[in-house]
Amino acid sequence: MPDWLTHSQYLVAFLTGLFGGVHCFGMCGGIVGALTLGTSKEETSSPIIISLGYNIGRISGYILAGAIVGFLGSSLVDLTGIQTAKQVLAIIASLFMIALGLYLAGIWNGIANIESVGSVLWKRIQPLTQRFIPVKSFQQALPLGFLWGWLPCGLVYTALIWTLSAGGAMEGALIMLAFGLGTLPNLLAMGVIAARLSKWVRNPKIRLIAGMLVVLMGVLTLLRIF
């Protein structure tokens, strides 16, 4: 992959997280709101600190997942020693990238259908979150955010599939770091300041432009493969 295309994928991952804000509001809005608005004088940390702890933990979960999937993808290519395997992974990643762009543009919401895939794993993880509720400190918010980062989410899963062809654990982790940082402004806006940012992100014209940029990235990757 050319250097400009390789570096662009991190920007696209960030934009995906940023403009996927509507989905983030639906999936995590209640969680962040409960964490930050439910604080009291008895709690040892401010709402802002608790929100930061939650989001740092959540993004850390994304990074770990990206590293694992990126490693598995590169290992599959190395073990088979077949160039076709790398191409197949790149094609799958590109197609999901296009699907992601269509979702962001508000044209097609098919990626929401893959959320059921992680429901089995989430049933095992969710009971662990009860150990950190109610949240009274940064130390509680951090592991809770890490666990909630594994919540079944079509947007996250699609980004993870993208990391299959990233080239390795480090590349996969960086893609998910960029994606996670993109989601951060929306969730901090919910938890701390207001939903003014969400109003901008929800603008159909802005979402259409962002979505088409992601689609273009996917198409360019496909053209290079063929």
C-alpha positions in Angstrom: 0.0 0.0 0.0 1.5 3.4 -0.9 2.6 5.6 2.0 -0.1 8.2 1.5 -2.8 5.5 1.5 -1.3 3.9 4.6 -1.2 7.2 6.5 -4.6 8.2 5.3 -6.2 5.1 6.9 -5.5 6.6 10.3 -7.2 9.9 9.4 -10.2 7.9 7.9 -10.4 5.9 11.1 -10.5 9.1 13.2 -13.2 10.5 10.9 -15.2 7.3 11.2 -15.2 7.5 14.9 -16.0 11.2 14.9 -18.9 11.0 12.4 -20.2 7.8 13.8 -21.2 9.9 16.8 -24.9 9.3 16.3 -24.3 5.6 16.8 -22.1 6.4 19.8 -24.9 8.5 21.3 -27.3 5.6 21.0 -24.9 2.9 22.3 -22.9 4.7 25.1 -24.8 7.9 25.8 -26.7 6.6 28.7 -23.6 5.0 30.2 -21.5 8.2 30.1 -24.4 10.3 31.3 -25.0 8.0 34.3 -21.2 8.1 35.1 -20.9 11.9 34.9 -24.3 13.2 35.9 -24.8 10.8 38.7 -21.9 12.0 40.8 -22.3 13.5 44.3 -20.3 15.3 47.0 -19.4 11.9 48.5 -17.5 10.9 45.4 -13.8 11.3 45.3 -13.5 12.5 41.7 -15.2 15.1 39.6 -17.6 14.2 36.8 -14.9 15.3 34.2 -12.3 13.1 35.8 -14.7 10.1 35.9 -15.7 10.7 32.3 -12.0 10.8 31.2 -11.3 7.6 33.1 -14.2 5.9 31.4 -13.1 7.0 28.0 -9.4 6.2 28.5 -10.5 2.7 29.6 -12.8 2.3 26.6 -10.2 3.4 24.0 -7.7 1.1 25.7 -10.0 -1.8 25.0 -10.3 -0.7 21.4 -6.5 -0.6 21.1 -6.1 -4.1 22.6 -8.8 -5.5 20.3 -7.1 -3.8 17.2 -3.8 -5.3 18.2 -5.2 -8.8 18.5 -7.2 -8.7 15.2 -4.2 -7.0 13.4 -1.9 -9.8 14.7 -4.3 -12.5 13.7 -4.6 -11.1 10.2 -0.9 -10.8 9.7 -0.3 -14.3 11.2 -2.8 -15.8 8.8 -0.9 -14.4 5.9 2.5 -15.5 7.3 1.3 -19.0 8.1 -0.2 -19.6 4.7 2.6 -17.9 2.8 0.0 -17.2 0.2 -0.2 -13.8 -1.3 -3.9 -14.4 -2.1 -4.7 -14.6 1.6 -3.4 -11.0 2.0 -5.5 -9.9 -1.0 -8.6 -11.6 0.3 -8.2 -9.9 3.7 -7.7 -6.5 2.0 -10.8 -7.0 -0.1 -12.9 -7.9 3.0 -11.5 -4.9 4.8 -12.2 -2.6 1.8 -15.8 -3.8 1.5 -16.5 -3.2 5.1 -14.8 0.2 4.8 -17.3 1.0 2.0 -20.2 -0.3 4.2 -18.9 1.9 7.0 -18.9 5.0 4.7 -22.4 4.3 3.5 -23.5 4.0 7.2 -21.9 7.4 8.1 -23.5 9.0 5.0 -26.9 7.7 6.2 -27.4 5.7 3.1 -27.3 2.1 4.5 -27.4 0.9 8.1 -26.5 -2.7 7.4 -23.5 -2.7 9.8 -25.9 -2.6 12.7 -26.8 -6.2 11.9 -23.4 -7.6 13.0 -23.9 -6.4 16.6 -25.4 -9.8 17.5 -22.1 -11.4 16.8 -20.6 -10.2 20.0 -23.6 -10.8 22.2 -22.3 -14.2 23.5 -19.0 -12.7 24.6 -20.8 -9.6 26.1 -23.0 -11.9 28.3 -19.8 -13.1 30.0 -18.2 -9.6 30.3 -21.3 -7.6 31.5 -21.5 -9.1 35.0 -17.9 -8.0 35.6 -19.0 -4.3 35.2 -21.1 -4.5 38.4 -17.9 -4.6 40.5 -17.3 -0.9 39.6 -20.8 0.5 39.9 -21.6 3.0 41.3 -18.6 4.8 40.0 -17.0 7.2 42.6 -13.5 7.6 41.3 -11.2 7.6 38.3 -9.8 4.2 39.5 -13.3 2.7 39.1 -14.2 4.4 35.8 -11.0 3.2 34.1 -11.7 -0.6 34.3 -15.4 0.0 33.8 -14.6 1.8 30.5 -12.3 -0.9 29.4 -15.0 -3.5 29.9 -17.7 -1.4 28.2 -15.4 -1.0 25.3 -16.3 -4.6 24.4 -20.0 -3.8 24.2 -21.5 -5.2 21.0 -21.3 -2.4 18.5 -21.6 -2.6 14.7 -19.4 0.5 14.2 -16.6 -0.9 16.4 -16.8 -4.4 14.8 -16.6 -3.0 11.3 -13.5 -0.9 12.3 -12.0 -4.1 13.8 -12.6 -6.1 10.6 -10.7 -3.3 8.8 -7.7 -4.0 11.0 -7.5 -7.6 9.6 -5.5 -6.2 6.7 -3.6 -3.6 8.7 -0.4 -5.5 8.5 0.3 -6.4 12.1 -0.6 -5.8 15.8 0.9 -2.3 15.9 -0.9 -1.1 12.8 -4.2 -2.6 14.0 -3.7 -0.9 17.4 -3.0 2.5 15.8 -6.1 2.2 13.6 -8.3 1.5 16.6 -6.5 4.3 18.6 -7.4 6.8 15.8 -11.0 5.4 15.8 -11.3 5.7 19.5 -9.9 9.3 19.6 -12.5 10.1 16.9 -15.3 8.9 19.2 -14.0 10.9 22.2 -15.3 14.4 21.4 -18.9 13.1 21.1 -18.8 11.1 24.3 -17.1 13.9 26.3 -19.7 16.3 24.9 -22.4 14.1 26.3 -20.8 13.5 29.6 -19.5 17.0 30.4 -20.5 20.0 28.3 -23.5 19.6 26.0 -24.8 18.1 22.8 -23.7 21.1 20.6 -21.1 19.0 18.9 -23.6 16.3 18.1 -25.8 18.8 16.3 -22.9 19.5 13.9 -22.1 15.8 13.5 -25.8 15.0 12.8 -25.9 17.5 9.9 -26.8 15.3 6.9 -24.5 17.2 4.5 -21.5 16.9 6.8 -22.3 13.2 7.4 -22.6 12.7 3.6 -19.3 14.2 2.9 -17.5 12.2 5.7 -19.2 9.0 4.6 -18.2 9.5 1.0 -14.6 10.1 2.0 -14.6 6.7 3.8 -16.2 5.1 0.7 -13.5 6.7 -1.5 -10.8 5.3 0.7 -12.3 1.8 0.4 -12.7 2.1 -3.4 -9.1 3.3 -3.8 -7.9 0.3 -1.7 -9.9 -2.0 -3.9 -8.5 -0.5 -7.1 -5.0 -0.9 -5.9 -5.7 -4.6 -5.1 -7.0 -5.3 -8.6 
